[in-house]
Amino acid sequence: QVQLVESGGGPVQAGVSLRLSCVAFRLTFTAYTMGWFRQAPGKEREFVSAISSSGHITRYADSVKGRFTISRDNAKNTVYLEMNSLKPEDTAVYYCAADLTTSFVRNAPSSYDFWGQGTHVTVST
């Protein structure tokens, strides 16, 4: 079955950078918009960023705009999230997700068909 595997999380200090990766298995990768979401303890899952199937359209949450960059390599079935100037409020489990659409970049978790297991990011002061 479809599998999304995230990596790259860990404990870091505020101000540094991290790059998350998500590899998709058994998925027609180019047919999917790919998104990143996060969930902090005690909070709901929230949208972080998404990228269209072609890579030409991206979308970001206001809280990460200018600090995070999403990209994808369709030849490697991989989507990335480059996170710069990390803040303690970025601490969360980060999830990769796939949305079967080539036309839209959506921010609602309910729009996404497949999810990874998540990777933890902890930012300390």
ABEGO torsion letter per residue (X at the ends): XBBBBBBGBEBBBBGBBBBBBBBBBGBBAAABBBBBBBBBBGBBBBBABBBBAAGABBBBBAAABGABBBBBBAAAGBBBBBBBGBBAAABBBBBBBBBBBAABBBABAAABABBBAEBBBBBBX
